[in-house]
Amino acid sequence: MDHIELYRKTLLSVSGNRMVEKLAMKYGRKLAGKFIAGDTLAEALDEIERLNDKGMMVTLDHLGEGISHLNEAAAYREEYIRLVEGIAERKVSSNVSLKPTQMGLALDEQVCYDNIRSIVLQAKQHNNFVRIDMEDSPFTQATIDIVLRLHAEGLTNVGTVIQAYLLRTEEDVKHLIDAKVNLRLVKGAYKEPSKVAYQQMSEVIDNYKRIIKMHLDRGVYTAIASHDDRIINWVKSYTKENGITKDAFEFQMLYGLRMNDQAELAKEGYRIRCYMPYGTMWYPYYTRRLAEKPANLWMVLSNMFK
């Protein structure tokens, strides 16, 4: 295990400690603000307009996951419906991302489905798209099943996320491409055991390139979510060498990270989408961002002393 992977696993383990979470929630909001567009929908929509002016698209995420009561899911559903309406009213270039546990997946799969369906239906009325984020491996199959069920109902304005570090991923990608499901391709940011996930980053990167290539070679629109220059530069070279036009794929990056580079990619004519979260339930999202690489933690710590 290399030092970066050790850092990632250690930080994810520590962040799961209730005392650490309590202290972070009390003192860490200002630091988390680097990665969060604001507490409210209005703040997020203002920020989308600013990024759109720089040629960047957005996917908007209302923070929240791992709820304990279904009434929380209902509240999140209503916020997402307001979010979809807000995007339409402001005429900004943004689609929607949501987490299935936020909609009740761990509590009641049918209620979760009904909640997500309401949001997807609302988005369809505005010609918008909903991305169902992929969480840790216990929810992988249930999330895929939700998307396929929605497609079977004719609600094809919904897709999901595929994580390159899972051993099952290549087969999932083949199946979902055949089903014409739009996918965001990522490395994966959860702590997973060796029985379900690759443990070496080199294996993850190899699998990541493999599933990207599967999309590009079949002419399937490809959303590549990465801050890794090895991936970004490889995609640029591969698409140029194979005559794949820039409108056949998009790069996706996270709000608060490499924002100048995101704007530069847009200037170069690439499609770039910024994953922008807002809301008050920021802790789980924030710790996964810090865990991705030591530079993120160093950036936050250095800002503490400015």
N, C-alpha and C positions, 0 to 999 in steps of 0.2 A: 504493500500500500504506500503510495507516495505521500509527501507531506501535505499537499493540497487536499487530497482525499481524507487524510487524517484530520486536518483542520475542519473540513466540512462535517464529518461525522461527529466530531467532538462538539461543535457549536450546535448542531441540531439536537444532540443529547442534552446539553446544558439548557437549551431554550425550552425544553419540555418540563423543566423543573418549575413547580408552582410558585416557589419563592422568587425565582428569577423573573418569571412572568409578572408577578405582582409588582416587583420593583421597576421593571421596564415600563409597565403600563402607567406607573406613577410619575416616572422621571424621563421617559424616553420619547414622548410624542414630538418634541422639537427636533430630535435627531431623525426620527422616522419621516419627518416632513420632506426630506430629500426625495423620498420615493412615493409620496402620497400627494395627489393634486389638490386636496382640501378635504374638509369635513363634510361639505354639502354639495349637492348636485349643481347648484348655481356656480360654485367655485370651479367645479370640474368642467362645466360647459364653457366658462370663460377661458379656461386653459386650453381646451380643445380648439377654440377659435384661434388662439395664439399659435398653436402648432400647425393648424391648417394653413395659416398665412405663410408658414415656412415650407409648405409643400408636403407636410406629413399627415398621414391618416392616423386614426386612433381606434383602439378598442377600449371601451369604457367598462370598468369593473367596480361594482359596489361591494366593498369589503365585508366579509363575513363568511364563516364556515363552522362546522361542528356544533350546530345548535343543539339545545337540549329539550325544546318544546316546539310543537308544530305551529303554535301561534307566532313564534319568531319567524318561521318560514313564511307564513302569510304576510307578515310585515315586510320581509325582504321582497316577496313577490310584488307587493304594491309599490315598493320603491323602484323596482325594475320597470314596472309599467310606466311610472312617472319618468323614469330615465329614458325609455324609448320615446315617450311623447316629447320630452325635452329636446332630444336630438332632432326630432322632426320639426319642432317649432323653431329651433335656432338654425336649422338647415346646415348643421355642421357635418363634416365627413367623419363619421364614427359608426362602428358597429358595437356589439354588446358582448361582454363575457360574464359568465356566472358560474358558481360552483354548485354541483348537485347536492352536497351536504348542507349547503346554505338553504336549499329548497326542501330539505327534510329527508334526503336519501337514507341516512342511517336510522331514521325513525319509522318511516312508512313509505315504501317505494311508490305506491299508487298516488299518495298525496304529493310526493315529490314530482312525479310525472305530470300530474294535473297542474301544479304550480308552474313548471317549466313550459308546459304546453300553452298556458295563458300568455306567457311572455313572448313565446315564439309566434303565436297567432297575432298578438299586438304588433310585433315587429314586421310580420308579413304584410300587414295593412299599410305599413309605411315603407315597403320595399327595403327593409333592413334585415340584417343577419345576426344570429345569436350563436356565440361560441360557448359550448359547455366545457369548462375547464376540466382537466383530468387531475384527480387527486391521488392519494397513495393507492397501492395495488389492491387492497380489499374492495375498492370501488370501481376498478377498471371495467370489468365485464358489465356491471349494472349500468355504468355510464354509456358504454357502447350500445347496450340494449335500448336505452332511452332514445338515443339518436336514431337508431334503425327503426324503432317504433314510430317516431315522429315522421320519418321519411315515408314510411308505409301509409301514413295518413295523408300524405301529400304536402306535409310541412317540410319542404326541402331547404328552407332558409335557415338551417341549423347544422352545425358541425361540431367536431370535438377536437381533442388534443391527443397526440400520440407521443409517448416518451421513449426515447432511444435506449434508455438504460434497462428497460424491461426485456426479459428473454423472449416473451411472447410477441414482441412488437412487429417483427417482420410479417408474421402470419396475419396479425390484425390489419396491417397496412394493406396487404393484398386483398383481404376481404372487403375493407372499407372503400378502397379505390373502386372495386367492382360494383359496390353499392352506390357509387357516386357521392360519397360523403366528403365534404370539404374538411381538410385536416390542417391543424397547426402542428408542426414538427418541432419538438424540443428535446433537449438532453434528458431532463427530469431533475427535480429538486427535492425529493423526499428521501428519507433514510429507509433503505429497503434491504432485506436479507439476500444472501447469495442464491437462495433457491428460486428467487423470482427476478433478480436483477444482476446485471454485470457489476463487478466491484472495481474493475480497473478502468480508469478514464480512457485509456487507449482503445479498449473494447467498445466503450460507449461511443466514442468519436467514429470508429469504424462503422458501427451500426447506424449511426446518425447519417453519415454520408451515403450508406447503402439505401436507406429509406428515402432520402432526398432524391437520389438518382432514380429510384423506382418511379417517383412522381414525374420528374422532369422528362425521363425517357418515354413515358406514356402520354405526354402532353397534358398532364393533369395540373391544374393551377396549384402552385406550391407556396405555402406560407412557412418560411424558415425563421424560427425564433431563436436567435443566438447573438451573444456579444463576443463570441470567440472568433478572432481574426483568421484562425486556421480554417474555420467553416466558411466565413464570409468570403475570403479570398478564393477558396476552392470553388464556391458557387459561381463567383464572377468568372473565373477561368473556364469552368466546365460549360457554363451557358454560352460563353463567347465562342469556345472551340466547337460547340455543337449547334451553333446557329439558333439558339433559344433566345427569343426576344425578351426584353425587360418587362413586358406586360404579362408574361407567362408565370411570374412568381413575385413574391414580395418578401422583404426582410422585415422581421419584427424585433423590436427591442423594448426594454422596460423604461418606463418614465423615471427620470432621475439619473439614469446611467447613459453615458456617452451621448448626451443630447446634441453636442456639436457634430459628432460623427453621424448621428441620425439625419441632421439637417444637410450634411455634406452628401450623404447617399441620395437624398432627394434631389439635390442640385445636379448630381451625376445622371439623373434620369431614372433611378431605381425607385420602385414602389416601396415605401417604408411606412410601417404602422407601429405606433407607440402604444404599448399596453399601459393604460392609465387607471390606477385605482383611486378611489376616494372613499371617505367614510371614517368612522371612529374605531372600527374593529381591525386595527392595523397590525397587531402583534405577530400572529402566525405568518402573515405575508412578509413582514419586515425581517423576521429571523431567517426565513428562507433566502431572502436577498443577501443578507450578510453571510450566510453559509456558502454561497456560490463560489466566492473566492476571497482570499485575505485582503485584497485591495479594497473591497467594499467596506470591510470593517475598519481598515486603516483610514479610509476617507471620512467615516463617521467620527472616529476617535479624534482625528486631527481637527475636525470642525468644532469639537467640544471646547477646544482651548483657544479658539479664535475670538 
